[in-house]
């Protein structure tokens, strides 16, 4: 099992989760975070820290797309280990549907 970041993180990018991760397995895109599935130790401390409730265990049904996306982009995006400010419109974007299709960027973020 691993944890994955899902759709609701897009255009929010709260980073409360990265601050509590004991193994620094988060990677930063321009408007989204991902978890490296081979680095995640399945401790679950990140899940309750996400204000957007975008982190889920990969045992939940329907997350295959997100597991692949997290695995793929964690190989090319920079590592993030410190909390940063969320994106400016994070509160407004929290809960918006179909964010992947509308807003996902495959560009890397700045990392630490």
C-alpha positions as CSV (number, residue, x, y, z in Angstrom):
1,X,0.0,0.0,0.0
2,X,1.0,3.6,-0.6
3,X,-0.8,6.9,-0.4
4,X,-1.6,9.0,-3.5
5,X,-2.4,12.6,-4.2
6,X,-5.6,13.0,-6.1
7,X,-7.5,15.6,-8.2
8,X,-8.5,18.0,-5.4
9,X,-4.8,19.0,-4.9
10,X,-4.7,20.6,-8.3
11,X,-4.7,24.4,-8.1
12,X,-4.7,24.2,-4.3
13,X,-1.3,22.7,-3.5
14,X,-1.5,22.9,0.3
15,X,1.8,21.7,1.6
16,X,0.9,20.8,5.2
17,X,1.5,17.2,4.2
18,X,5.1,17.5,3.2
19,X,6.0,19.0,6.6
20,X,4.9,15.8,8.5
21,X,6.3,13.2,6.0
22,X,9.1,11.3,7.8
23,X,10.6,10.1,4.6
24,X,10.3,13.2,2.3
25,X,8.5,11.3,-0.5
26,X,6.6,14.4,-1.9
27,X,7.4,15.9,-5.2
28,X,6.3,19.3,-6.5
29,X,4.7,20.2,-9.8
30,X,3.6,23.7,-10.9
31,X,0.1,23.3,-9.4
32,X,0.0,19.8,-7.8
33,X,2.0,17.5,-5.5
34,X,2.7,13.8,-5.9
35,X,3.9,11.0,-3.6
36,X,6.6,8.7,-4.8
37,X,5.0,5.2,-4.2
38,X,8.4,3.4,-3.7
39,X,9.5,5.9,-1.1
40,X,6.2,6.1,0.9
41,X,6.3,4.0,4.0
42,X,2.5,3.9,4.3
43,X,2.5,5.6,7.7
44,X,-0.5,7.7,6.8
45,X,0.5,10.9,8.7
46,X,0.0,13.0,5.6
47,X,-3.6,12.1,4.9
48,X,-5.2,14.0,7.8
49,X,-3.0,17.0,7.3
50,X,-4.4,17.8,3.8
51,X,-7.0,20.5,4.1
52,X,-8.3,19.6,0.7
53,X,-8.6,15.9,1.6
54,X,-6.7,15.1,-1.6
55,X,-4.5,12.3,-0.2
56,X,-6.0,8.8,-0.2
57,X,-4.7,5.3,0.4
58,X,-4.2,3.4,-2.9
59,X,-6.5,0.7,-1.5
60,X,-9.5,2.8,-2.2
61,X,-11.2,1.8,-5.4
62,X,-10.7,3.9,-8.6
63,X,-7.3,5.3,-7.8
64,X,-5.2,3.4,-10.5
65,X,-5.0,6.6,-12.6
66,X,-3.7,8.6,-9.6
67,X,-1.2,5.9,-8.6
68,X,0.3,5.9,-12.1
69,X,0.3,9.7,-12.2
70,X,2.0,10.0,-8.8
71,X,4.6,7.3,-9.8
72,X,5.4,8.9,-13.1
73,X,5.7,12.6,-12.0
74,X,7.6,11.7,-8.8
75,X,10.4,10.6,-11.1
76,X,10.9,14.0,-12.8
77,X,9.6,16.7,-10.4
78,X,11.8,18.1,-7.6
79,X,11.5,16.9,-4.0
80,X,9.6,19.2,-1.5
81,X,10.1,18.8,2.2
82,X,9.1,22.2,3.6
83,X,5.7,23.8,4.0
84,X,5.0,26.7,1.6
85,X,2.0,29.0,1.1
86,X,-0.8,27.3,-0.9
87,X,-1.6,28.7,-4.3
88,X,-3.4,32.1,-4.2
89,X,-6.8,30.7,-5.2
90,X,-6.5,27.5,-3.2
91,X,-9.6,28.1,-1.1
92,X,-11.8,28.9,-4.1
93,X,-10.5,25.8,-6.0
94,X,-11.0,23.3,-3.1
95,X,-13.8,21.0,-4.2
96,X,-14.0,22.1,-7.8
97,X,-14.8,19.0,-10.0
98,X,-12.8,17.8,-13.0
99,X,-9.7,19.7,-12.1
100,X,-7.4,17.3,-13.9
101,X,-9.0,17.8,-17.2
102,X,-9.2,21.6,-16.8
103,X,-6.1,22.7,-14.9
104,X,-3.4,20.0,-14.5
105,X,0.1,21.1,-15.4
106,X,2.9,18.6,-16.0
107,X,5.5,21.3,-15.5
108,X,7.7,20.9,-12.4
109,X,7.5,23.2,-9.4
110,X,10.5,24.8,-7.7
111,X,11.0,22.2,-5.0
112,X,12.8,23.2,-1.8
